[in-house]
């Protein structure tokens, strides 16, 4: 686990340094050429610097041990970071979209050759960072950073195409078109991250798990008569938790510990549920409770 955290920290540091240097260069050339595609990409890269910074500190915070006030630890710090990053990216997408619409009304002459060269460097920079971050995509915080950088590489490709079109054709609106496409794609990818972060914070069932399937799987144990009060949620990305009641015969009470351990093993092996709280109920007690209700 410690090695995994160190790998994440190293990946984020690498991305943060490389992205910061390129953002300064791209902003400068964007202002020099007047290219909205470059300025939009540089603005997004600036948010990446913020994103990677937040991700780094959230990852560091998530390493802190659980205590009496935070009994599940600080794992959700990375989810809060993803939520914050997504909120910032939505605002940036809105800004870029607004500027693109203004450029449609008032086209600006842009040095297409310089735009294409700078954006080509951006593909290499953002692609390298995305590749490094891709090794930890099972973590939502890291995945939000990965998607951000992969999208940056794609938007840089769009800027290259825009630069070449402006260089070899008389298409003044192409810069605004690329800027608007960047905004739309950024918004689309950000909303997916936002929805997943909210799902975890609301303790919803992880999207890759089916409660009915899990309930039926537990019910296949030959000593389990019934499964009730099933809840499945994620503490953080990749760390799933479950609580439920299982009903057994009174004669199996002496074996209840063994039965619970077997059910937990099934949950770990088949559904990657790391933490399960299973309450055992006796069939006779359940029948008595139901009789009392009636």
PyMOL commands that set and color helices and strands:
alter all, ss='L'
color gray80, all
select helices_A, chain A and resi 2-33+36-62+77-105+112-136+140-168+174-201+211-219+250-271+283-293
alter helices_A, ss='H'
color red, helices_A
select strands_A, chain A and resi 226-236+239-248+273-282
alter strands_A, ss='S'
color yellow, strands_A
deselect
rebuild
show_as cartoon
